[in-house]
Amino acid sequence: MQRIGFFLGVMAATALAPHIAAAVGWDEIVAAANGEGEVDVHGGPGKLFGQALTEGFRRAYPQIKINFSGLSGRDAIPKILREREAGLYTVDVYIGGTFSTLQSLKPAGAFAPLRPALVLPAVLDDKAWYGGLDGEWMDKEKSYVLGFEAEVTPTLMINRDFVAPAELETYQDLLKPQIAGKIVWDDPRLPGQGAAAGTRLYLNFGADYLKRLFAEQSIVYIANPRQNAEWVVRGRYPIGIGTSAQELKPFTDQGLGKAIVPFDAPLAHPTIAPGYGTVSLMDRAPHPNAAKVYINWLLSPEGQTAWGETGNNSRRLDVPHAAPEIFPKPGVTYIPEQNEENIAAREAAVDLARRFIRAQP
């Protein structure tokens, strides 16, 4: 009986060992992070991202000051690259859109492998993630840029107070003469949601469709997401391509733009995208332990619940989804439109935009 008890005790200790080791390792990381005292995080633009990516972390880890920079990638990345060329390493964690990171920061060697930084059991639990934890690596190496958001992103937002359903029912209807002059597009020549929308249209309808859209429809192109949203709300341009849901939300919270809806016409090749919801660990992070603490908090149920406050869906299955109607549907095969393999399609769509968009007055 003593030998049986001994072996049972050994088995129990062995079974618990990984959890104990993880807990001890985590405590050591947190202690080291508290000693570093701060973490530098780049995240998405706008107030919603700033709140979601900072407030919960401050409550959870009050000894770690979070320095947050909320800019679009097209503004933040050139600054980061200039600093790195000068030997300055000022960012620990990069959260943002995919193509801009894959085409600039990754080739510059700006990322460290992310998987070794993931420690908490709740983060490592495959069952908690749509597609499993490793189901949305955006880089070919499956090591540097991990998507934690999952959405079937609407290509268009339509203010139905100004555009009747019969006027715009299919994507081919965007080419109608009566639609000309009614569209604002987040500039598809630049990194951002507009370029992502162009890629989606390219993957589904091809180059000729995009050429006609750019050249014939008197579209207004703008690199100001808030202005884009405001014009859709006010009906000045009631059809928004690449219009930011985050920028629309402050208006809808005030009761404005109640008739704005995502365009739900079916696509032959539905796509899934992480939006601004990817995370990377910066190479030569100035606060490496605090970076690990932040990343594990972000990917935990608490961090992903906070992410939902931006109006975007976490890929976690154990947290509320902010927009369940655009969460991936079971049994549907989606094209991961923003992974590295689709950069060629992205570049083709951007090239068409640069060639066929006419100069605006």
Stockholm file with secondary structure:
# STOCKHOLM 1.0

chainA/1-361         MQRIGFFLGVMAATALAPHIAAAVGWDEIVAAANGEGEVDVHGGPGKLFGQALTEGFRRAYPQIKINFSGLSGRDAIPKILREREAGLYTVDVYIGGTFSTLQSLKPAGAFAPLRPALVLPAVLDDKAWYGGLDGEWMDKEKSYVLGFEAEVTPTLMINRDFVAPAELETYQDLLKPQIAGKIVWDDPRLPGQGAAAGTRLYLNFGADYLKRLFAEQSIVYIANPRQNAEWVVRGRYPIGIGTSAQELKPFTDQGLGKAIVPFDAPLAHPTIAPGYGTVSLMDRAPHPNAAKVYINWLLSPEGQTAWGETGNNSRRLDVPHAAPEIFPKPGVTYIPEQNEENIAAREAAVDLARRFIRAQP
#=GR chainA/1-361 SS CHHHHHHHHHHHHHHHHHHHHHHHHHHHHHHHHHHHCEEEEEECSSHHHHHHTTHHHHHHCTTSEEEEEECCHHHHHHHHHHHHHTTCCCCSEEEECHHHIIIIITTTTCEECSGGGCCCHHHHCGGGBTTCGGGGBCSTTSSSCEECBCBCCCSEEEETTTSCTTTSCSGGGGGSGGGTTCEEEECTTSSSHHHHHHHHHHHHHHHHHHHHHHHHSCCEEESCHHHHHHHHHHTSSCEEESCCHHHHHHHHHTTCCTTEEECCCCCSSCEEBCTTCEEEEETTCSSHHHHHHHHHHHHSHHHHHHHGGGTCCBSBSSSCCSCGGGSCCTTCCCEETTSGGGHHHHHHHHHHHHHHCCCCC
#=GC SS_cons         CHHHHHHHHHHHHHHHHHHHHHHHHHHHHHHHHHHHCEEEEEECSSHHHHHHTTHHHHHHCTTSEEEEEECCHHHHHHHHHHHHHTTCCCCSEEEECHHHIIIIITTTTCEECSGGGCCCHHHHCGGGBTTCGGGGBCSTTSSSCEECBCBCCCSEEEETTTSCTTTSCSGGGGGSGGGTTCEEEECTTSSSHHHHHHHHHHHHHHHHHHHHHHHHSCCEEESCHHHHHHHHHHTSSCEEESCCHHHHHHHHHTTCCTTEEECCCCCSSCEEBCTTCEEEEETTCSSHHHHHHHHHHHHSHHHHHHHGGGTCCBSBSSSCCSCGGGSCCTTCCCEETTSGGGHHHHHHHHHHHHHHCCCCC
//
